Amino acid sequence: MPLIKVQTSIAPDAAAIATLLKTLSAQLAQHTKKPETYVMTLFEANIAMTFGGTTEAVCYVEVKSVGTMSPAQTLAMSQDFCQTISAAIAVPPERIYIEFADAKGYQWGWNGATFG
């Protein structure tokens, strides 16, 4: 159900990526109050990107989950995820965009079925 996808213009080492993905997985489960066994994390590195007209280190993050995320939840997630990502791969928080998207259960498939 919950998914966090990080795309970045830099290419961190594999150990940093693995640690980041595990941390984000636990954080996303906590924020969405869903079992971590359903959380998926994804990392795409070395993508050609610009932000603010420059090619300095940047991240685009997508967070999707079945159900509705409240404004308080997305604010808390934005704070946590920006801090976590910045600390792990040295992209400044002001160069991280996060998109939050609610999904209806019938629009999310898993194990040959859907959640709706």
Secondary structure, DSSP 8 states (H G I E B T S, - for coil): --EEEEEESS---HHHHHHHHHHHHHHHHHHHT--GGG-EEEEE-S----BTTB-SS-EEEEEEEES---HHHHHHHHHHHHHHHHHHH---GGGEEEEEEEE-GGG-EETTEE--
